[in-house]
Amino acid sequence: MKRYLIIVEQTETGFSAYPPDLPGCVGTGRTRDEVEANMREAVEFHIEGLRLEGLPVPEPTSGPAFVEVAA
C-alpha cells in the first residue's frame, strides 16, 4: 500500500485536489470528505491507467510541511 499526498483547495463551488506526485490526476467535490473520497478513486484509476499503458508508476515522494509567518 502506498500513500500519496493530496493537496486540497477550497473553491467557490466546493473543493478541488491533486497529488503532486501524479501529474494530471485531479478531483473535485462539494465537501472536503467528498473530494477526498473522489481523489482516492482518481488516484487508483490514474495508477491503473499508467500500468495499462506500460508506464512507470511514480513513487510517492511529497510530504507535508508548514511554515508559520506573522500575519
N, C-alpha and C positions, 0 to 999 in steps of 0.2 A: 504494500500500500504506500502510495506517495502522497505528500501533502504539498499542494500548490497554493501560494499566497494569492489572494484576490484583493484587488483594490476596489472598494465600494464608494461610489459618489452619489450624493443626493442631487436630483434634478428637479426641474419644475413640475414634472409629472410623476415622480417616483424615485427610482434608484437605477443606476447602471453599474456594471462591474466588469473587470477584466483581470486576467492573470498575467503579470509581466513576463513570465517565463514561457507563455504560449501565445505568441503574436497572432493576431487575427481572431482570437477567441473572445467573444463578448456576450453579455447578457443583460437583461433588464427585468424590472419587476415593480409592482406598485408599492410594495413594502420591502423593508430590509430582509425579512425572512424569505419573502418570495424571490428576491434577486439572488440570495444565497442558494436556495434550492435550485433555481434555474441555472446558476453557474455550475453547480455540481453536475447537472446533466450536460451542460455545454462543454465542460472540461472532458467528461467521459466521451462525448461524441467527437470532440476535436481529436483526442488521442486515438480513438478508433479509426478516424479518417486518416490520420498520419500513418498508422500501421497498415491500413489497406493500400495506401499509395506506396508503401515500402520506404517511407521517410523516417528518419530518426525521431524519437520522442525526446524532447528536451528534458533534462533533469531539472527538478525544482532547485533553484539557487537563490531566489529572492527571499528576504525575510523582513519583518517589521522593525522599524526603529523610529523613535520620536525625538524631537528636539523641543526644548522649551525656550521661548523668547518673551521678552517683555512686550505686552500689548499696548 
